[in-house]
Amino acid sequence: MSKATHLRQVLDSGIVAVVRASESGEMVEVVRALADGGVTVVEITFSVPNALDVLRNVRKALGDRVLLGAGTVLDPETGRAALLAGAEYLVSPTLNLEVIRLCNRYDKLVMPGAFTPTEILAAWEAGADIVKVFPAEVVGPAFFKALRGPLPHVRLMPTGGVDLNTAAAFLKAGACCLGIGGQLVEPRAVATRDFGRLTDLARQYVAAVRAARQG
Protein backbone atom coordinates (compact mmCIF):
# COMPACT_ATOMS: atom_id res chain seq x y z
CA MET A 1 0.00 0.00 0.00
CA SER A 2 1.07 3.59 -0.55
CA LYS A 3 2.10 6.13 2.05
CA ALA A 4 -1.13 8.03 1.38
CA THR A 5 -3.13 4.91 2.20
CA HIS A 6 -1.18 4.36 5.40
CA LEU A 7 -1.66 7.98 6.43
CA ARG A 8 -5.40 7.64 5.92
CA GLN A 9 -5.38 4.51 8.07
CA VAL A 10 -3.63 6.35 10.90
CA LEU A 11 -5.97 9.31 10.70
CA ASP A 12 -9.09 7.14 10.52
CA SER A 13 -7.92 5.03 13.45
CA GLY A 14 -6.99 8.01 15.60
CA ILE A 15 -4.71 5.87 17.76
CA VAL A 16 -1.04 4.91 17.51
CA ALA A 17 -0.29 2.33 20.19
CA VAL A 18 3.24 2.80 21.54
CA VAL A 19 4.67 -0.54 22.66
CA ARG A 20 7.50 -0.38 25.20
CA ALA A 21 8.57 -3.39 27.23
CA SER A 22 11.60 -4.79 29.01
CA GLU A 23 11.02 -8.24 27.46
CA SER A 24 10.41 -9.06 23.82
CA GLY A 25 9.06 -12.61 24.05
CA GLU A 26 5.34 -11.81 24.06
CA MET A 27 5.23 -8.91 21.62
CA VAL A 28 3.34 -10.79 18.93
CA GLU A 29 0.57 -11.60 21.40
CA VAL A 30 0.57 -8.03 22.71
CA VAL A 31 0.04 -6.65 19.23
CA ARG A 32 -2.56 -9.30 18.47
CA ALA A 33 -4.46 -8.36 21.63
CA LEU A 34 -4.47 -4.69 20.62
CA ALA A 35 -5.73 -5.58 17.14
CA ASP A 36 -8.47 -7.74 18.67
CA GLY A 37 -9.64 -4.61 20.49
CA GLY A 38 -9.65 -2.51 17.33
CA VAL A 39 -6.28 -0.74 17.65
CA THR A 40 -4.60 -1.59 14.37
CA VAL A 41 -1.80 1.00 14.21
CA VAL A 42 1.08 -0.14 16.42
CA GLU A 43 4.57 1.23 17.02
CA ILE A 44 7.31 -1.07 18.35
CA THR A 45 9.89 1.15 20.02
CA PHE A 46 13.60 0.51 19.86
CA SER A 47 13.64 0.40 23.65
CA VAL A 48 12.15 -3.10 23.29
CA PRO A 49 14.99 -5.68 23.34
CA ASN A 50 15.70 -7.17 19.91
CA ALA A 51 13.32 -4.69 18.33
CA LEU A 52 14.25 -5.68 14.77
CA ASP A 53 13.40 -9.31 15.45
CA VAL A 54 10.14 -8.22 17.05
CA LEU A 55 9.24 -6.22 13.95
CA ARG A 56 9.96 -9.22 11.74
CA ASN A 57 7.98 -11.59 13.97
CA VAL A 58 4.96 -9.32 14.22
CA ARG A 59 4.96 -8.72 10.48
CA LYS A 60 5.14 -12.46 9.81
CA ALA A 61 2.43 -13.34 12.34
CA LEU A 62 -0.09 -10.57 11.70
CA GLY A 63 0.70 -9.34 8.19
CA ASP A 64 -1.58 -6.56 7.05
CA ARG A 65 -3.87 -6.91 10.04
CA VAL A 66 -1.93 -4.08 11.65
CA LEU A 67 -0.07 -1.08 10.31
CA LEU A 68 3.29 -1.72 11.94
CA GLY A 69 5.78 1.00 12.70
CA ALA A 70 9.04 1.51 14.58
CA GLY A 71 9.49 4.09 17.31
CA THR A 72 12.35 5.77 19.15
CA VAL A 73 14.16 6.00 15.83
CA LEU A 74 17.01 8.43 16.50
CA ASP A 75 19.03 8.16 13.29
CA PRO A 76 18.61 7.12 9.65
CA GLU A 77 20.69 3.96 10.06
CA THR A 78 18.25 2.64 12.65
CA GLY A 79 15.36 3.81 10.51
CA ARG A 80 16.53 1.95 7.42
CA ALA A 81 17.05 -1.23 9.42
CA ALA A 82 13.50 -0.91 10.76
CA LEU A 83 12.05 -0.47 7.28
CA LEU A 84 13.92 -3.52 6.03
CA ALA A 85 12.56 -5.49 9.02
CA GLY A 86 8.98 -4.69 8.04
CA ALA A 87 8.12 -1.30 9.55
CA GLU A 88 5.78 0.78 7.39
CA TYR A 89 6.38 4.03 9.27
CA LEU A 90 8.91 5.60 11.62
CA VAL A 91 8.35 7.64 14.78
CA SER A 92 10.97 9.67 16.65
CA PRO A 93 10.91 11.48 19.99
CA THR A 94 13.08 14.22 18.47
CA LEU A 95 13.64 15.94 15.15
CA ASN A 96 16.23 14.33 12.88
CA LEU A 97 15.98 15.66 9.34
CA GLU A 98 17.84 12.67 7.90
CA VAL A 99 15.18 10.31 9.22
CA ILE A 100 12.52 12.40 7.44
CA ARG A 101 14.54 12.34 4.22
CA LEU A 102 14.94 8.56 4.48
CA CYS A 103 11.18 8.03 4.73
CA ASN A 104 10.44 10.44 1.90
CA ARG A 105 13.01 8.66 -0.26
CA TYR A 106 11.28 5.32 0.23
CA ASP A 107 7.71 6.67 0.33
CA LYS A 108 7.20 5.72 3.96
CA LEU A 109 5.16 7.52 6.60
CA VAL A 110 7.19 9.52 9.13
CA MET A 111 6.22 11.10 12.46
CA PRO A 112 9.16 13.02 13.95
CA GLY A 113 9.04 14.44 17.44
CA ALA A 114 9.00 18.16 18.15
CA PHE A 115 8.05 20.41 21.04
CA THR A 116 8.25 24.11 20.22
CA PRO A 117 6.34 25.86 17.42
CA THR A 118 9.66 26.40 15.62
CA GLU A 119 10.55 22.69 15.79
CA ILE A 120 7.04 21.69 14.75
CA LEU A 121 7.12 23.91 11.67
CA ALA A 122 10.65 22.77 10.79
CA ALA A 123 9.54 19.13 10.93
CA TRP A 124 6.51 19.83 8.77
CA GLU A 125 8.45 21.80 6.17
CA ALA A 126 11.05 19.02 6.02
CA GLY A 127 8.34 16.57 4.97
CA ALA A 128 6.79 15.10 8.11
CA ASP A 129 3.40 13.48 7.57
CA ILE A 130 2.42 13.94 11.22
CA VAL A 131 4.38 15.81 13.87
CA LYS A 132 4.56 14.05 17.22
CA VAL A 133 4.37 16.58 20.05
CA PHE A 134 6.35 15.09 22.91
CA PRO A 135 6.13 15.21 25.87
CA ALA A 136 2.52 16.37 25.49
CA GLU A 137 1.71 16.14 29.19
CA VAL A 138 3.92 19.16 29.79
CA VAL A 139 1.79 21.45 27.61
CA GLY A 140 -1.64 19.78 27.57
CA PRO A 141 -4.54 20.24 25.13
CA ALA A 142 -4.43 24.04 25.41
CA PHE A 143 -1.13 24.04 23.54
CA PHE A 144 -2.70 22.22 20.61
CA LYS A 145 -5.62 24.62 20.51
CA ALA A 146 -3.23 27.57 20.48
CA LEU A 147 -1.21 26.10 17.60
CA ARG A 148 -4.29 25.74 15.42
CA GLY A 149 -4.26 29.51 14.92
CA PRO A 150 -0.89 29.98 13.20
CA LEU A 151 -0.39 26.36 12.07
CA PRO A 152 -3.82 24.97 11.11
CA HIS A 153 -2.33 22.90 8.28
CA VAL A 154 0.09 20.90 10.45
CA ARG A 155 -1.09 17.48 11.59
CA LEU A 156 -0.22 17.01 15.27
CA MET A 157 -0.14 13.89 17.44
CA PRO A 158 0.26 14.25 21.21
CA THR A 159 2.30 11.54 22.91
CA GLY A 160 2.77 11.43 26.67
CA GLY A 161 -0.07 12.27 29.00
CA VAL A 162 -2.76 10.79 26.76
CA ASP A 163 -5.22 8.61 28.66
CA LEU A 164 -8.96 7.96 28.82
CA ASN A 165 -9.43 11.21 30.74
CA THR A 166 -7.52 13.44 28.32
CA ALA A 167 -8.05 11.77 24.92
CA ALA A 168 -11.18 13.72 24.02
CA ALA A 169 -9.66 17.04 25.07
CA PHE A 170 -6.61 16.52 22.84
CA LEU A 171 -8.77 15.58 19.86
CA LYS A 172 -11.13 18.50 20.35
CA ALA A 173 -8.12 20.83 20.63
CA GLY A 174 -7.01 19.81 17.14
CA ALA A 175 -4.90 16.65 17.43
CA CYS A 176 -5.25 14.48 14.31
CA CYS A 177 -4.55 11.29 16.27
CA LEU A 178 -3.20 10.14 19.63
CA GLY A 179 0.04 8.40 20.55
CA ILE A 180 -0.78 6.25 23.57
CA GLY A 181 1.81 4.26 25.49
CA GLY A 182 1.61 2.75 28.94
CA GLN A 183 -1.96 3.85 29.57
CA LEU A 184 -3.03 1.53 26.74
CA VAL A 185 -0.19 -1.01 26.62
CA GLU A 186 -0.15 -1.46 30.38
CA PRO A 187 3.23 -2.71 31.60
CA ARG A 188 1.59 -4.87 34.26
CA ALA A 189 -0.75 -6.51 31.73
CA VAL A 190 2.19 -7.19 29.43
CA ALA A 191 4.31 -8.62 32.27
CA THR A 192 1.51 -10.91 33.49
CA ARG A 193 0.42 -11.91 29.97
CA ASP A 194 -3.05 -10.50 30.62
CA PHE A 195 -3.84 -10.08 26.95
CA GLY A 196 -7.56 -9.83 27.66
CA ARG A 197 -6.86 -6.67 29.63
CA LEU A 198 -5.02 -5.17 26.66
CA THR A 199 -7.90 -6.01 24.33
CA ASP A 200 -10.37 -4.43 26.75
CA LEU A 201 -8.28 -1.27 27.03
CA ALA A 202 -7.99 -1.08 23.25
CA ARG A 203 -11.78 -1.23 22.95
CA GLN A 204 -12.12 1.55 25.52
CA TYR A 205 -9.75 3.85 23.65
CA VAL A 206 -11.38 3.12 20.30
CA ALA A 207 -14.74 4.00 21.83
CA ALA A 208 -13.31 7.16 23.39
CA VAL A 209 -11.93 8.37 20.06
CA ARG A 210 -15.19 7.61 18.29
CA ALA A 211 -17.22 9.45 20.92
CA ALA A 212 -14.94 12.50 20.86
CA ARG A 213 -15.13 12.75 17.07
CA GLN A 214 -18.87 12.31 16.96
CA GLY A 215 -19.34 14.83 19.74
Summary of the structure (lengths in Angstrom):
residues: 215
radius of gyration: 15.8
end to end distance: 31.4
largest distance: 45.7
contacts: 774
relative contact order: 0.16
helix: 49%
strand: 15%
